Amino acid sequence: MFEMKRGEDGTIVLRGRLDAVQAELLIDVFRRISTSCTIDLRELDYISSAGLGILFATHKRLVDSGGALRLVNLKPHIRELFGIGGFDKIFELE
């Protein structure tokens, strides 16, 4: 199961398993992000390479336009995945 919601402060909260099928559903939502944004991964249990690709594409687009994509509250195994892939050097992780 996967769910995405917006927090009261505008933060996007991802919950569950972000696999390739779910990533396809997020593409349009993430393409509409046009300003700096925070993504809360506290409730994310799994992310596939497709999910990472969407986050990376969004990050690159925002940085190219002067913005940023900040990822917060990563679970240890998700943070480790970002480290293995070198994404911890690309993203602002908190």
GROMACS elastic network, one bead per residue, 0.5 to 0.9 nm:
[ bonds ]
;  ai    aj funct       b0    kb
    1    15     6  0.81303   500
    1    16     6  0.55590   500
    1    17     6  0.59902   500
    1    18     6  0.83554   500
    1    22     6  0.88969   500
    2    14     6  0.75418   500
    2    15     6  0.56388   500
    2    17     6  0.52811   500
    2    18     6  0.62866   500
    2    19     6  0.86319   500
    2    22     6  0.69954   500
    2    44     6  0.84623   500
    3    13     6  0.81900   500
    3    14     6  0.60253   500
    3    15     6  0.50826   500
    3    16     6  0.64948   500
    3    17     6  0.83994   500
    3    18     6  0.87032   500
    3    22     6  0.89664   500
    4    12     6  0.69191   500
    4    13     6  0.56768   500
    4    15     6  0.62539   500
    4    16     6  0.89477   500
    4    26     6  0.87361   500
    5    11     6  0.83987   500
    5    12     6  0.58355   500
    5    13     6  0.53113   500
    5    14     6  0.67974   500
    5    15     6  0.84555   500
    6     9     6  0.78655   500
    6    10     6  0.56629   500
    6    11     6  0.56324   500
    6    13     6  0.60036   500
    6    14     6  0.89218   500
    7    10     6  0.52110   500
    7    11     6  0.50435   500
    7    12     6  0.61606   500
    7    13     6  0.67321   500
    8    11     6  0.72468   500
    9    12     6  0.89409   500
   10    37     6  0.78367   500
   10    38     6  0.78186   500
   11    37     6  0.67692   500
   11    38     6  0.51041   500
   11    39     6  0.57923   500
   11    40     6  0.66732   500
   12    37     6  0.78134   500
   12    38     6  0.63592   500
   12    40     6  0.60105   500
   12    41     6  0.86722   500
   13    38     6  0.86361   500
   13    39     6  0.59006   500
   13    41     6  0.63063   500
   13    42     6  0.77587   500
   13    43     6  0.76377   500
   13    44     6  0.85250   500
   14    17     6  0.86788   500
   14    18     6  0.81710   500
   14    39     6  0.73338   500
   14    40     6  0.63446   500
   14    41     6  0.55750   500
   14    42     6  0.76203   500
   14    43     6  0.63094   500
   14    44     6  0.57219   500
   15    18     6  0.80099   500
   15    40     6  0.89348   500
   15    41     6  0.71407   500
   15    42     6  0.76002   500
   15    45     6  0.71916   500
   16    43     6  0.63010   500
   16    45     6  0.52573   500
   16    46     6  0.67927   500
   16    47     6  0.88749   500
   17    22     6  0.80035   500
   17    44     6  0.62667   500
   17    45     6  0.55471   500
   17    47     6  0.61726   500
   17    48     6  0.83542   500
   18    21     6  0.79058   500
   18    22     6  0.56157   500
   18    23     6  0.61818   500
   18    44     6  0.74958   500
   18    45     6  0.79929   500
   18    46     6  0.58445   500
   18    48     6  0.62373   500
   18    50     6  0.83484   500
   18    51     6  0.60028   500
   19    22     6  0.53789   500
   19    23     6  0.59736   500
   19    24     6  0.87770   500
   19    46     6  0.73514   500
   19    47     6  0.58634   500
   19    49     6  0.78765   500
   19    50     6  0.68199   500
   19    51     6  0.64005   500
   20    24     6  0.63953   500
   20    25     6  0.89927   500
   20    47     6  0.86636   500
   20    48     6  0.63483   500
   20    49     6  0.75826   500
   20    50     6  0.52289   500
   20    51     6  0.66529   500
   21    24     6  0.54360   500
   21    25     6  0.69898   500
   21    50     6  0.86518   500
   22    25     6  0.51791   500
   22    26     6  0.65947   500
   22    50     6  0.89616   500
   22    51     6  0.80454   500
   23    26     6  0.50561   500
   23    27     6  0.64560   500
   23    48     6  0.83612   500
   23    50     6  0.60585   500
   23    51     6  0.52156   500
   23    52     6  0.88586   500
   23    53     6  0.88376   500
   23    54     6  0.71720   500
   24    27     6  0.55168   500
   24    28     6  0.81834   500
   24    50     6  0.81241   500
   24    51     6  0.85352   500
   24    54     6  0.88906   500
   25    28     6  0.69748   500
   25    29     6  0.77905   500
   26    29     6  0.51872   500
   26    30     6  0.60592   500
   26    31     6  0.84802   500
   26    51     6  0.85673   500
   26    54     6  0.78941   500
   27    30     6  0.53569   500
   27    31     6  0.60970   500
   27    32     6  0.88319   500
   27    54     6  0.66661   500
   28    31     6  0.51078   500
   28    32     6  0.65372   500
   29    32     6  0.54650   500
   29    33     6  0.71132   500
   30    33     6  0.53235   500
   30    34     6  0.87365   500
   30    54     6  0.74879   500
   30    55     6  0.80909   500
   30    58     6  0.65105   500
   31    34     6  0.76913   500
   31    54     6  0.89702   500
   31    57     6  0.88768   500
   31    58     6  0.69032   500
   31    61     6  0.89427   500
   33    36     6  0.79330   500
   33    37     6  0.75503   500
   33    58     6  0.77161   500
   33    62     6  0.81719   500
   34    37     6  0.84415   500
   34    61     6  0.84766   500
   34    62     6  0.67363   500
   34    65     6  0.85321   500
   34    67     6  0.81366   500
   35    62     6  0.66865   500
   35    65     6  0.84621   500
   35    66     6  0.84721   500
   35    67     6  0.57982   500
   35    68     6  0.74647   500
   35    69     6  0.86307   500
   36    62     6  0.67228   500
   36    63     6  0.85420   500
   36    66     6  0.83508   500
   36    69     6  0.57148   500
   36    70     6  0.78311   500
   37    62     6  0.88230   500
   37    67     6  0.80981   500
   37    68     6  0.65026   500
   37    69     6  0.51054   500
   37    70     6  0.62481   500
   37    71     6  0.86579   500
   38    68     6  0.84193   500
   38    69     6  0.59066   500
   38    71     6  0.58349   500
   38    72     6  0.71383   500
   39    69     6  0.73762   500
   39    70     6  0.61527   500
   39    72     6  0.62348   500
   39    73     6  0.87697   500
   40    43     6  0.78075   500
   40    44     6  0.84315   500
   40    70     6  0.85002   500
   40    71     6  0.60210   500
   40    73     6  0.59147   500
   40    74     6  0.75878   500
   41    44     6  0.50410   500
   41    45     6  0.83992   500
   41    71     6  0.69572   500
   41    72     6  0.60708   500
   41    73     6  0.54352   500
   41    74     6  0.51883   500
   41    75     6  0.73866   500
   41    78     6  0.86787   500
   42    45     6  0.83512   500
   42    72     6  0.73554   500
   42    74     6  0.55619   500
   42    75     6  0.62982   500
   43    73     6  0.84787   500
   43    74     6  0.83972   500
   43    75     6  0.80996   500
   44    47     6  0.74668   500
   44    74     6  0.77998   500
   44    75     6  0.76368   500
   44    78     6  0.81806   500
   45    75     6  0.77213   500
   45    77     6  0.85501   500
   45    78     6  0.76033   500
   46    77     6  0.86859   500
   46    78     6  0.70947   500
   47    50     6  0.78677   500
   47    51     6  0.56808   500
   47    52     6  0.67808   500
   47    78     6  0.75033   500
   47    81     6  0.89032   500
   48    51     6  0.51639   500
   48    52     6  0.63660   500
   48    53     6  0.85902   500
   49    53     6  0.60193   500
   49    54     6  0.87143   500
   50    54     6  0.64196   500
   50    55     6  0.88249   500
   51    54     6  0.52249   500
   51    55     6  0.64242   500
   51    56     6  0.86425   500
   52    55     6  0.51429   500
   52    56     6  0.60569   500
   52    57     6  0.85777   500
   52    82     6  0.87136   500
   52    87     6  0.87992   500
   53    56     6  0.50221   500
   53    57     6  0.60418   500
   53    58     6  0.84805   500
   54    57     6  0.51741   500
   54    58     6  0.60990   500
   54    59     6  0.84656   500
   55    58     6  0.51818   500
   55    59     6  0.60273   500
   55    60     6  0.86135   500
   55    69     6  0.82190   500
   56    59     6  0.50005   500
   56    60     6  0.60953   500
   56    61     6  0.85654   500
   56    69     6  0.89971   500
   56    87     6  0.83699   500
   56    90     6  0.84752   500
   56    91     6  0.81874   500
   57    60     6  0.51749   500
   57    61     6  0.61623   500
   57    62     6  0.85928   500
   58    61     6  0.51922   500
   58    62     6  0.61272   500
   58    63     6  0.85572   500
   58    68     6  0.89424   500
   58    69     6  0.74164   500
   59    62     6  0.51961   500
   59    63     6  0.60417   500
   59    64     6  0.84939   500
   59    67     6  0.83278   500
   59    68     6  0.62822   500
   59    69     6  0.51950   500
   59    70     6  0.84334   500
   59    90     6  0.87118   500
   59    91     6  0.75331   500
   60    63     6  0.51822   500
   60    64     6  0.60407   500
   60    65     6  0.86727   500
   60    68     6  0.83437   500
   60    69     6  0.86175   500
   61    64     6  0.52061   500
   61    65     6  0.64802   500
   61    66     6  0.88831   500
   61    67     6  0.83030   500
   61    68     6  0.87670   500
   62    65     6  0.51943   500
   62    66     6  0.62776   500
   62    68     6  0.54149   500
   62    69     6  0.68945   500
   63    68     6  0.52834   500
   63    69     6  0.77982   500
   64    67     6  0.72754   500
   64    68     6  0.89053   500
   65    68     6  0.87240   500
   68    91     6  0.86295   500
   68    92     6  0.81660   500
   69    91     6  0.71173   500
   69    92     6  0.70500   500
   70    91     6  0.67102   500
   70    92     6  0.50518   500
   70    93     6  0.62420   500
   70    94     6  0.77097   500
   71    74     6  0.74274   500
   71    91     6  0.71459   500
   71    92     6  0.61683   500
   71    94     6  0.62999   500
   72    92     6  0.82960   500
   72    93     6  0.57590   500
   73    93     6  0.81235   500
   73    94     6  0.61940   500
   74    77     6  0.80564   500
   74    78     6  0.59245   500
   74    79     6  0.56306   500
   74    93     6  0.78802   500
   74    94     6  0.74686   500
   75    78     6  0.52903   500
   75    79     6  0.61231   500
   75    80     6  0.85895   500
   76    79     6  0.50655   500
   76    80     6  0.60745   500
   76    81     6  0.86574   500
   77    81     6  0.62959   500
   77    82     6  0.87898   500
   78    81     6  0.50613   500
   78    82     6  0.64103   500
   78    83     6  0.87263   500
   79    82     6  0.50751   500
   79    83     6  0.62760   500
   79    84     6  0.87458   500
   79    88     6  0.77526   500
   79    93     6  0.84772   500
   80    84     6  0.61706   500
   80    85     6  0.86584   500
   80    88     6  0.88385   500
   81    84     6  0.51090   500
   81    85     6  0.62709   500
   81    86     6  0.85218   500
   81    87     6  0.83139   500
   81    88     6  0.89010   500
   82    85     6  0.52901   500
   82    86     6  0.60402   500
   82    88     6  0.53380   500
   82    89     6  0.86821   500
   82    91     6  0.89412   500
   83    86     6  0.50134   500
   83    87     6  0.59883   500
   83    88     6  0.51447   500
   83    89     6  0.78390   500
   84    87     6  0.76821   500
   84    88     6  0.83777   500
   85    88     6  0.77915   500
   86    89     6  0.57350   500
   86    90     6  0.71959   500
   87    91     6  0.60244   500
   88    91     6  0.55932   500
   88    92     6  0.73325   500
   88    93     6  0.67847   500
   89    92     6  0.78739   500
   89    93     6  0.89310   500
   90    93     6  0.89318   500
